[in-house]
Amino acid sequence: KLNKEHNPIVGWIWRVTNFMVGMLIVTNSIGLVLLVVSSLISFTTNPMGDISKTDMVYKMKINEKVQIDDTIIKFTDIVYDKQRNLHIAYRYYDKKTFRSGWSLDTIGTVKDDLGNKYFSGSGSTIGGFITKARRTFSNFSRDANTLIIDYDEYNRRYKVEIPLKTGEVNE
């Protein structure tokens, strides 16, 4: 009589859904912890850390910020080394919290004030809430006085001009 009045299937459905909600909470908590840990790792990592001071001709701290859609790009450091490589360090992040934005595959065309364009180079990225990245351009002219970063893709545009140090070894 009790089973006719209170169907046991409803009780089993209730137990199964409670278990599934509990598993969902645990899974999301683990994902959030992993996201926070990866962000802390990227926060403490220096993209220019593998360049030794003895190889540097000069290092400059810069503070140039641009915006493309909801993505903020901040150029932070420039290092010019003895092998004529120019390294540009930058960070980028999405202004909307917990929104997965697009990844930045290029910073644009890199030029100097002498009219040279630099296409060959390498890059590295360290992800997190704030992504740190570095682009390296080889055979950069020692005589250049200005670095020009010109981005013009998909109807989005910015141009940054950064004065460079010239002359003998500087730090």
Secondary structure, 3 states (H helix, E strand, C coil): CHHHHCCHHHHHHHHHHHHHHHHHHHHHHHHHHHHHHHHHHHHHCCCCCCCCHHHEEEEEEEEEEEEECCEEEEEEEEEEECCCCEEEEEEEEECCCCCCCCCCCCCCEEEECCCCEECCEEEEEECCCCEEEEEEECCCCCCCCEEEEEEEECCEEEEEEEECCCCCCCC
